[in-house]
Amino acid sequence: MSAASPRGPATEPGTPSLDKDPRRIAGMFDAIAHRYDQLNHLLSAGFDRRWRRRAVAALDLGDGALVLDVCTGTADLAMTASRHQPAPRAVLGVDFAGAMLALGHEKLRSAGLSPIVRLVRGDACRLPCPSETVDAVTVGFGIRNVADTARAVEEMFRVLKPGGRLAILEFGEPRVPVLRSLYLWYFQRVLPFIGRRLSKHAEAYAYLPASVSAFLSPDALADLLRTSGFFGVRVDRLTAGVVYLYVGQKPVDT
Ligand SMILES: C[S@@+](CC[C@H](N)C(=O)[O-])C[C@H]1O[C@@H](n2cnc3c(N)ncnc32)[C@H](O)[C@@H]1O
């Protein structure tokens, strides 16, 4: 790829591009959508369901809440939120990848959740919601892919009602030395191999570990949430640091 390529800066051969141009990211997820859920559950050994339940529990949802799931993909986190008790009034999932949303629609129909979960196409950097209208915002493994992280956090802050909560799940890397080496071998070698074989997409599952390594550290993301106005920011390490859960609240007086 040349430096003048419209797909972003030049990369070493075999190194996945970290260009986060929205068309490129949406195209990549559209291309793997048909295998996305299967690979998620397989490559995380089923832990992804548990991580999503932890994120929804951290929202402390009251009766009849309106929940926004940003970067909803095939709607797994939106569906988890919709099953919370006390039940939300509605869940809105936003994503810019049409094929991911189409699969989400199918899943909602077969689970009988269409009346409560609505999916719309949109960008995390320009959320299709009026200010101060949602009680809680979730993001599952999406924030790392957004071209402008600070802008997306600003948008989530804007749409939250005063007192509303945010829960973000994102991949991390374990810190304990032996575990870290083992995990990085799995994450950087085994996972891209299996992902490439099953999804038939050469780059997406190499982009995953590369984008995690290049993303903000847990401390830096927590700082960004604080400087964007969230208070009570908490970072929970899940499954030895394979995943981090970030929770924050919008102040009542803003
Ligand atoms: C790894 S998937 C996560 C899907 C889902 N949240 C989950 O927990 O499985 C990331 C999703 O983020 C979406 N995405 C990335 N950047 C986005 C943006 N700026 N606006 C909307 N969606 C975005 C992608 O299209 C993709 O569906």
The ligand as an SDF file (V2000), in Angstrom:
LIG
                    3D

 27 29  0  0  0  0  0  0  0  0999 V2000
  -16.0140   -5.4310   17.9460 C   0  0  0  0  0  0  0  0  0  0  0  0
  -17.5780   -4.9320   17.3770 S   0  0  0  0  0  0  0  0  0  0  0  0
  -18.5130   -4.9320   18.8780 C   0  0  0  0  0  0  0  0  0  0  0  0
  -19.9650   -5.2380   18.6840 C   0  0  0  0  0  0  0  0  0  0  0  0
  -20.7810   -5.3940   19.9700 C   0  0  0  0  0  0  0  0  0  0  0  0
  -20.8190   -4.1800   20.7420 N   0  0  0  0  0  0  0  0  0  0  0  0
  -20.3010   -6.5340   20.8290 C   0  0  0  0  0  0  0  0  0  0  0  0
  -20.2230   -6.3590   22.0440 O   0  0  0  0  0  0  0  0  0  0  0  0
  -20.0610   -7.6120   20.2920 O   0  0  0  0  0  0  0  0  0  0  0  0
  -17.3060   -3.2310   17.1110 C   0  0  0  0  0  0  0  0  0  0  0  0
  -18.4600   -2.5280   16.4080 C   0  0  0  0  0  0  0  0  0  0  0  0
  -18.2340   -1.1180   16.4790 O   0  0  0  0  0  0  0  0  0  0  0  0
  -18.7150   -0.5390   15.2930 C   0  0  0  0  0  0  0  0  0  0  0  0
  -18.1210    0.8020   15.1720 N   0  0  0  0  0  0  0  0  0  0  0  0
  -16.8100    1.1050   15.1650 C   0  0  0  0  0  0  0  0  0  0  0  0
  -16.6390    2.4390   15.0700 N   0  0  0  0  0  0  0  0  0  0  0  0
  -17.8920    2.9760   15.0360 C   0  0  0  0  0  0  0  0  0  0  0  0
  -18.3830    4.3080   14.9490 C   0  0  0  0  0  0  0  0  0  0  0  0
  -17.5570    5.3620   14.8660 N   0  0  0  0  0  0  0  0  0  0  0  0
  -19.7140    4.5000   14.9320 N   0  0  0  0  0  0  0  0  0  0  0  0
  -20.5700    3.4450   14.9880 C   0  0  0  0  0  0  0  0  0  0  0  0
  -20.1600    2.1580   15.0610 N   0  0  0  0  0  0  0  0  0  0  0  0
  -18.8350    1.9310   15.0900 C   0  0  0  0  0  0  0  0  0  0  0  0
  -18.3370   -1.5210   14.2090 C   0  0  0  0  0  0  0  0  0  0  0  0
  -19.1000   -1.3620   13.0500 O   0  0  0  0  0  0  0  0  0  0  0  0
  -18.6000   -2.8610   14.9360 C   0  0  0  0  0  0  0  0  0  0  0  0
  -19.9030   -3.3320   14.6690 O   0  0  0  0  0  0  0  0  0  0  0  0
  1  2  1  0
  2  3  1  0
  2 10  1  0
  3  4  1  0
  4  5  1  0
  5  6  1  0
  5  7  1  0
  7  8  2  0
  7  9  1  0
 10 11  1  0
 11 12  1  0
 11 26  1  0
 12 13  1  0
 13 14  1  0
 13 24  1  0
 14 15  1  0
 14 23  1  0
 15 16  2  0
 16 17  1  0
 17 18  1  0
 17 23  2  0
 18 19  1  0
 18 20  2  0
 20 21  1  0
 21 22  2  0
 22 23  1  0
 24 25  1  0
 24 26  1  0
 26 27  1  0
M  CHG  2   2   1   9  -1
M  END
$$$$
